[in-house]
Amino acid sequence: MKNEQLKNSGRILLGGSLILAGISHLTFARREFRAQVPNWVPLKKDDTVVYSGYAEIALGSALIVAPKRHRKTVGRVAAAFFAAVFPGNVAQYRNRRDGFVLDTDGKRLARLFFQPLLIAWALGTTSKS
């Protein structure tokens, strides 16, 4: 039972974090997120930030409210989303774009190693016990 409570807490924390990140995409951190959009994305940078903000809000909400029988699927979708936005993190590193507190090559490089942890978090907190 304790493992289930830990997984639920982790899932809800991840969902809430995604909702907050999504809201920040649409409001106070919009400029910062533009730094992460690779130049090869065929949309305007601002549009990409807005669409990814909507996606994060939807994913975060789904992680929190999805019935137990759908959590594994939602976790896989969240993990796929984290993998899909990884090129933006790589572009920010390669192009030396400052954003948030990522204002050095070392900080931008360290962030690249955090993305697999987000993927593991999404999968681990939504898998069946």
Secondary structure, DSSP 4 states (H G I P E B T S, - for coil): -HHHHHHHHHHHHHHHHHHHHHHHHHTTTHHHHHTTS-TT-SS-HHHHHHHHHHHHHHHHHHHHH--GGGHHHHHHHHHHHHHHTHHHHHHHHHTT--BTTB-SHHHHHHHHTTHHHHHHHHHHTTS--
